[in-house]
């Protein structure tokens, strides 16, 4: 999605970095922690495609980051959310320093090490 030149000029690098759909949803719900929203409302307000929001919300619920009741979704345990963001930031820093891990290589090594 394009941005205007004023935003481009005045924003820090971190502010212009693409975020995942999950990050968009968690940030939105965290900023609105006094309310619960339907999946459609979340999609509309986060610019995440409606077809993706359901999957994102289910995965976030499995991790304890959001809560679900009826048709509504809300931010989950604030401590779990903070821990998840810290972990994500730490992994990004390690990837930047040492290079991203090759998941296929890791899985192959794990399978080999597990069979010995």
C-alpha positions as CSV (number, residue, x, y, z in Angstrom):
1,X,0.0,0.0,0.0
2,X,1.5,3.3,-0.9
3,X,2.1,6.1,1.6
4,X,2.2,9.8,1.2
5,X,5.6,11.6,1.1
6,X,5.0,13.4,4.4
7,X,4.6,10.1,6.2
8,X,7.7,8.7,4.3
9,X,9.8,11.7,5.3
10,X,8.7,12.0,8.9
11,X,8.5,8.4,9.9
12,X,11.3,6.3,11.5
13,X,12.4,3.1,9.7
14,X,10.5,1.0,12.3
15,X,7.3,2.7,11.6
16,X,7.5,2.0,7.9
17,X,8.4,-1.7,8.3
18,X,5.7,-4.1,7.0
19,X,3.9,-5.8,9.9
20,X,2.1,-9.2,9.7
21,X,-1.6,-9.5,9.8
22,X,-1.3,-11.0,13.3
23,X,0.6,-8.0,14.5
24,X,-2.0,-5.7,13.0
25,X,-4.8,-7.5,14.8
26,X,-3.0,-7.7,18.1
27,X,-2.0,-4.1,18.0
28,X,-5.6,-3.0,17.1
29,X,-7.1,-5.1,19.9
30,X,-4.5,-4.0,22.4
31,X,-5.1,-0.3,21.6
32,X,-8.8,-0.9,22.1
33,X,-8.6,-3.1,25.1
34,X,-11.8,-1.8,26.6
35,X,-13.9,-3.3,23.7
36,X,-14.6,-6.5,21.8
37,X,-15.1,-6.6,18.0
38,X,-16.5,-9.0,15.4
39,X,-14.1,-10.4,12.9
40,X,-15.6,-8.2,10.2
41,X,-15.0,-5.1,12.3
42,X,-11.5,-6.1,12.9
43,X,-10.9,-6.7,9.2
44,X,-12.4,-3.3,8.4
45,X,-10.3,-1.4,11.0
46,X,-7.0,-3.2,10.4
47,X,-7.1,-3.4,6.6
48,X,-6.6,-7.2,6.9
49,X,-8.5,-9.1,4.3
50,X,-11.7,-10.5,5.8
51,X,-10.9,-14.0,4.4
52,X,-7.6,-13.9,6.5
53,X,-8.9,-12.5,9.8
54,X,-10.6,-15.7,10.9
55,X,-7.5,-17.7,10.5
56,X,-5.4,-15.1,12.2
57,X,-7.8,-14.8,15.1
58,X,-7.9,-18.6,15.6
59,X,-4.1,-18.8,15.7
60,X,-3.9,-15.9,18.1
61,X,-6.5,-17.6,20.4
62,X,-4.4,-20.8,20.4
63,X,-1.5,-18.8,21.7
64,X,-3.6,-17.0,24.4
65,X,-3.2,-13.6,22.8
66,X,-6.9,-13.0,22.1
67,X,-10.2,-14.1,23.6
68,X,-13.3,-15.2,21.8
69,X,-16.9,-15.2,23.0
70,X,-19.9,-15.6,20.6
71,X,-19.1,-13.4,17.6
72,X,-16.7,-11.2,19.5
73,X,-13.0,-11.0,19.9
74,X,-10.9,-9.1,22.4
75,X,-7.3,-8.8,23.4
76,X,-6.1,-11.7,25.7
77,X,-3.8,-11.7,28.6
78,X,-1.7,-8.5,28.5
79,X,1.4,-10.3,29.9
80,X,1.2,-13.0,27.2
81,X,0.9,-10.2,24.5
82,X,3.9,-8.4,25.9
83,X,5.9,-11.6,26.1
84,X,5.0,-12.5,22.5
85,X,6.1,-9.0,21.2
86,X,9.4,-9.3,23.2
87,X,10.0,-12.7,21.7
88,X,9.2,-11.5,18.2
89,X,11.6,-8.5,18.6
90,X,14.4,-10.7,20.0
91,X,14.0,-13.2,17.1
92,X,14.1,-10.3,14.6
93,X,17.3,-9.0,16.2
94,X,19.0,-12.4,16.1
95,X,18.0,-12.9,12.5
96,X,19.4,-9.5,11.6
97,X,22.7,-10.3,13.5
98,X,23.2,-14.0,12.4
99,X,20.8,-14.4,9.5
100,X,17.4,-16.0,9.4
101,X,17.2,-19.7,10.2
102,X,16.5,-22.1,7.4
103,X,13.4,-24.0,8.7
104,X,13.7,-26.8,6.2
105,X,17.3,-27.4,7.3
106,X,16.3,-27.2,10.9
107,X,13.5,-29.8,10.5
108,X,15.8,-32.1,8.6
109,X,18.5,-31.8,11.4
110,X,15.8,-32.3,14.1
111,X,14.5,-35.4,12.4
112,X,18.0,-36.8,12.1
113,X,19.0,-36.0,15.7
114,X,15.7,-37.5,17.0
115,X,16.3,-40.9,15.3
116,X,19.8,-41.6,16.8
